[in-house]
Amino acid sequence: MVTADWTGVDPEWSRDIDVASTSAADEPGTLRRWHLLDNGAQLARRGLTPAGTLLCVHGNPTWSYLWRTLLAAGSDPAHPWRVVAVDQLDMGFSERTGTFRRLADRINDLGDLTAALGLDGPVVTVGHDWGGVISLGWALAHPQQLAGVVLTNTAVHQPPGSPIPPALRLALHPAVHRWGTTTSDTFLRVTHSLARPPLAEDVRSAFMAPYRGAGRRAGVGNFVADIPADASHPSFPALTRVAEGLRRLSVPALMLWGPRDPIFSDRYLKDLISRLPHAKVHRFEGAGHLVAEDRDIAAPVFDWLAERGRDSNPADAPAPVNPAPEPPMPEPSTPAPGTGLAPLWAPLTGLAAGPHAGDTAVAEMAADGSVARSLSWQELERNITALAAGLQESGVRQGSRVSLMVPPGVDLTVVLYACLRLGAVVVVADAGLGTRGLNRAVKGATPDYLIGIDKALAAASVLGWPGRRISVQDLPAARRRVLAVETSLAALARRGATLSPDPGEAPAPDSPAAVLFTSGSTGPAKGVVYTHRQLAAMRDTVAATLAIRPGARLVAGFAPFALLGPALGAVSVTPAMDVTAPRTLTARALADAAAAIDATVVFASPAALRNVLATQGRLDGAGHEVLGRVELLLSAGAPVPASLLAEVQRLLPRASLHTPYGMTEALPVTDISLEQICAAEADAAAGTVAGAGNGVCVGRPVHGARVAVIPLDADGSAPGNRPVTEAGLTGEILVSAPHVKESYDRLWLTQRESVRTAGWHRTGDVGHFDAAGRLWVEGRLAHVVTAPGAVVTPVGAEQAIERLDAVGLAAVVGVGPAGTQAVVAVVETVPPVRRAGPAAPYLAGRVRDAARQAGVSVSAVLTVPSQPTDIRHNAKIDRVRLSRWASAVLAGGRPGTP
């Protein structure tokens, strides 16, 4: 018996067992001594009956200690599971056999052990690294006992045409292998260094404990030597049997992944998903190879076990909660959009075949104010059809993921609709995420194809983005080789034009159509999966809510609307601007784009509108005249102050000004016009409508949508699951609509949290309704300040502060421990201060007075030259970053730049 003295391990779990080996590596009748961490006896002593057994298999060079959090969770009387964490032979504290054990031997060894233990099911295997392959080998050999599989950073197949990871290549090199893995402890130390954050010293010491001395590390070296680098390796057939066997595995599966893994990158996760498409998958952004150390995996594993049990035994599922009677939710007066589905591209196809086929459909502007390129409806349809045929011949199929890294305009419109018609899943991670965010997004989505402009293809080469590469335009041969580009959209379209159209089977309405990324303003950008049905419902919702009909003429200063235009049957033009920086839209560029199509509709973010107003002095009479003919202006992406809209109204006197509220997961959710905003603010000022005020009024639900809130608790969370619409109750905003996203991409835990209220998407925004049924947004749930005896939502106070003539943008943040936070106002001054730091006394007093009128007591006021905002909209303030900065400043640190 090994004496257990390791952090996080109950000594009662440690045990040894002698097992008769049937492995080809041993003589018949050989007994092998195994060390385990096993809570079975402990559960029995407590009189607890386990729901099943977790069979946990470590990789190289860890040991059963890796699974200590699962052992602790399985010992909880609330959800008892027996957890058997093995030390593989020659590893951990198990016997050093003196033999070279290959993959097939290790799978066989595990079977010998479970037979000796008498495990008869239900068994859920849990594996990491090469322990993942071994656990899956056991799973395939024991179908009668198997109830599920859990995998963390592992691989069962080396993608063709790609070498094994550099770290493993180095460890296998004859000049390095023995010294690096056995003679020295280098391989262990390098592996431990992959933890993010770094391992605590006592944890690192526990991981090293079984491997002190070269004689204890032979198994580490042998494990590395048994990696099947190619088909000639003796263990390659065994690995192939496991890899192919997975395709027949139908039990529930869970994959928990650390994407910052230099060994098992996301390409291996993609391969596993292709073999186990029904698996629940969650990527812990920022976690690495030792994901069980980097993140809490016990909670999600046991949550999944509970769900798996309910899914397999519906009768055992808890009965639905019957909430107390409440006022009924408002129902749409007409059928919800999306129920009678027409493909997203149906209006485009219809216009191409009708009397307006020769009219302009899509255009993009040049910097000099001229039209750089344009296509008629007929040309657009013809180009889409030709490109779709070329893409299909090149291998793009239904379900293929295609990353589109092309600026809004003609090319992006053509390739987007060509991919959608083929049933390919378009991945839209725009440059507005910034280099780091874009890198995370593309690698996480693991596209099969990457279509991009030269700059994007260069980034793909430098950053190692996955996917076969296709350039937008033809490139010289040398440039193609450098960028590893196979072909171009131009070449594919030329080839496709010579092919007979092969429409194939139309994509199913509920099959994935797109992965769109959030802005990343409240954490790493998340991929949001939409089906064809949901995209069509979005189109129908926008059309019904805003009365945008075929024939409308749209200036799209925001990429999503540039792409949605053809689906609405609207003529679309992209103005000359940097789409990754909305504030680069000038009044002159807006007027030129409007003149090119005699625009009736304009979409621009608040940051873009501010710059349009700032540059309107450069407009001539013709520019004012063309903007004067605009009938509808839409602005979204961040709250839009009524004062800003009032200035815009003077520039666009005929336009109805609307500010839809929504998010990447549901666009739009509500809508309101300038006149309605003014009426709401008048109600708030007069106090004539209960609940009016304290936030941004975003109006009423759009066509086909329902909105409700989950009231906030005293700690600033929204723990309930009973949606309400009672006036004046602040809570997390929920939305239910046909155009709400399908799921978050490979973020099972995030998706699970977002739909924990059945039938609703939890937005993460907070707000309340007034007595007139209007929604007021008060900020983000993550930005709620928990001051002593009060929960403070930021937006109401921020609006009051921004009314001061010396203030541009304001942010209210909390500093200090939850429940006792000080309220701090951070303001961007007009004109801007030269250095960030404490506000001048006079300004601080005015800011405090303004916030007090909104019911908020501000403890400190800081000023910054400019607020840190998101890249995509240039409008969403990073309050989490500001809070950290303010904490440091108020603690006496140098202000620097937030």
Secondary structure, DSSP 8 states (H G I E B T S, - for coil): ------TT--GGGEEEEEEE---TTS-TT-EEEEEEEE-HHHHHHTT---S-EEEEE--SS--GGGGHHHHHHHT-TTS--EEEEEE-TTSTTS---SS---HHHHHHHHHHHHHHHT--S-EEEEEETHHHHHHHHHHHH-TTTEEEEEEES--S---TT----HHHHHHHSTTTHHIIIIISSHHHHHHHTT-SS---HHHHHHHHGGG-SGGG-HHHHHHHHT---STTSTTHHHHHHHHHHGGG--S-EEEEE-SB-SSS-HHHHHHHHHH-TT-EEEE-TT-BS-HHHHS--HHHHHHHHHHHHHHH-GGGS---------------SS--TTSS---TTHHHHHHHTSTTTTSEEEEEE-TTSSEEEEEEHHHHHHHHHHHHHHHHHHT--TT-EEEEE--TTHHHHHHHHHHHHHT-EEEE--GGGHHHHHHHHHHHH--SEEEE-HHHHHHHHHHT--SEEEESS---HHHHHHHTEEEEHHHHHHHHHTS-----S---TTSEEEEEE---TTSS--EEEEEHHHHHHHHHHHHHHHT--TT-EEEESSHHHHHHHHHHT-EEEE-SS-TT-GGG--HHHHHHHHHHHT-SEEE--HHHHHHHHHTGGG--HHHHHHHTT--EEE--SS---HHHHHHHHHHSTT-EEE--EEETTEEEEEE-BHHHHHHHHHHHHHT-STT--SSEEEEEE-TT-EEEEEE--TTS-------B--BT--EEEEEE-TTS-SEETTBHHHHHHHT-STT-EEEEEEEEE-TTS-EEEEEEGGG-EEETTEEE-HHHHHHHHHTSTTEEEEEEEEESSTTS-EEEEEEEESS--SS-EE--HHHHHHHHHHHHHTT---SEEEEESS--B-TTTS--B-HHHHHHHHHHHHTT------
